[in-house]
Amino acid sequence: MAKDILGEAGLHFDELNKLRVLDPEVTQQTIELKEECKDFVDKIGQFQKIVGGLIELVDQLAKEAENEKMKAIGARNLLKSIAKQREAQQQQLQALIAEKKMQLESCRCLGKEIKPEPRSLDSRLHRTEPKDGY
């Protein structure tokens, strides 16, 4: 009966018969909640470490991908420039051939006998090849 009167007043006895303001069940639930919160905070900390490592890894992979992309762009530009050089050389050689044909025709019209120049066209063809093997 005394416990009921004290309970109505908001006072309770615990297992050691000490007078408490909170109900022992509420106190136990509060302790359990505190422990669960601590476990949750620990798990969140571990999660943040894992996510931080993942972000670093993804950043590193992104940098490597960007470097490879730049290398590929450089290689593509080099190939384009080599192709343009080849086209320019081809045009030069075609102009040279046209010039020689015109000289040949003008010499034939004049009745001169023409001796072919040794290695003139062949030497120019060999010089047009790039030295690096491309």
C-alpha positions in Angstrom: 0.0 0.0 0.0 2.9 2.4 0.8 4.4 1.5 -2.6 1.1 2.4 -4.3 1.0 5.8 -2.6 4.6 6.5 -3.5 4.0 5.2 -7.0 1.2 7.7 -7.5 3.5 10.4 -6.3 6.1 9.4 -8.9 8.5 7.7 -6.5 9.6 4.1 -6.9 11.8 1.5 -5.2 14.5 -0.3 -7.2 15.8 -3.9 -6.6 18.1 -2.7 -3.8 15.1 -0.9 -2.2 16.5 2.5 -3.0 14.1 5.3 -3.6 14.0 6.4 -7.2 12.2 9.1 -9.2 11.9 6.9 -12.3 10.2 3.6 -12.6 12.8 0.8 -12.6 11.4 -0.5 -15.9 11.8 2.9 -17.5 15.4 3.1 -16.1 16.2 -0.3 -17.6 14.7 0.7 -21.0 16.8 3.9 -20.9 20.0 2.0 -20.2 19.2 -0.4 -23.1 18.5 2.5 -25.4 21.7 4.1 -24.4 23.7 0.9 -25.3 21.8 0.5 -28.6 22.6 4.1 -29.4 26.3 3.5 -28.7 26.3 0.4 -30.9 24.6 2.4 -33.6 27.1 5.3 -33.4 30.0 2.7 -33.6 28.4 1.1 -36.7 27.9 4.5 -38.3 31.6 5.3 -37.7 32.7 2.0 -39.3 30.4 2.7 -42.3 31.9 6.2 -42.7 35.4 4.7 -42.8 34.3 2.2 -45.4 32.6 4.8 -47.5 35.6 7.1 -47.2 37.9 4.3 -48.5 35.5 3.7 -51.4 35.4 7.3 -52.3 39.3 7.5 -52.3 39.4 4.4 -54.5 36.9 5.8 -57.0 38.7 9.1 -57.1 42.0 7.3 -57.8 40.3 5.3 -60.6 38.8 8.5 -62.0 42.2 10.1 -62.2 43.7 7.0 -63.9 40.9 7.0 -66.4 41.4 10.7 -67.1 45.1 10.1 -67.7 44.4 7.2 -70.1 41.9 9.4 -71.9 44.5 12.1 -72.4 47.0 9.6 -73.7 44.4 8.2 -76.1 43.5 11.8 -77.3 47.2 12.5 -77.8 47.7 9.3 -79.8 44.7 10.1 -81.9 46.0 13.6 -82.6 49.4 12.2 -83.5 47.8 9.8 -86.0 45.8 12.6 -87.5 48.9 14.7 -87.9 50.8 11.8 -89.5 47.9 11.3 -91.9 47.9 15.0 -92.8 51.7 14.8 -93.4 51.2 11.8 -95.7 48.5 13.6 -97.7 50.8 16.7 -98.0 53.7 14.5 -99.2 51.4 12.7 -101.6 50.2 16.1 -103.1 53.9 17.3 -103.4 54.8 14.1 -105.2 51.8 14.4 -107.5 52.8 18.0 -108.3 56.3 16.8 -108.9 55.1 14.1 -111.3 52.9 16.6 -113.1 55.9 19.0 -113.4 58.1 16.3 -114.8 55.5 15.2 -117.2 55.2 18.7 -118.5 59.0 19.0 -118.8 58.9 15.7 -120.7 56.2 16.9 -123.1 58.0 20.2 -123.7 61.2 18.4 -124.4 59.5 16.0 -126.8 57.9 18.9 -128.6 61.4 20.5 -129.0 62.7 17.1 -130.3 65.3 16.7 -127.6 66.3 13.3 -126.4 65.8 13.0 -122.7 67.9 10.8 -120.5 66.1 9.8 -117.3 67.7 11.1 -114.1 68.8 8.2 -112.0 67.3 8.1 -108.5 65.6 11.5 -108.9 62.1 10.4 -108.2 63.1 7.3 -106.3 65.3 9.3 -103.9 62.5 11.7 -103.2 60.1 8.8 -102.5 62.5 7.3 -100.0 63.0 10.7 -98.3 59.3 11.1 -97.8 59.1 8.1 -95.5 59.1 9.1 -91.8 62.2 8.2 -90.0 60.4 6.8 -86.9 58.9 3.9 -88.9 55.2 5.1 -89.1 
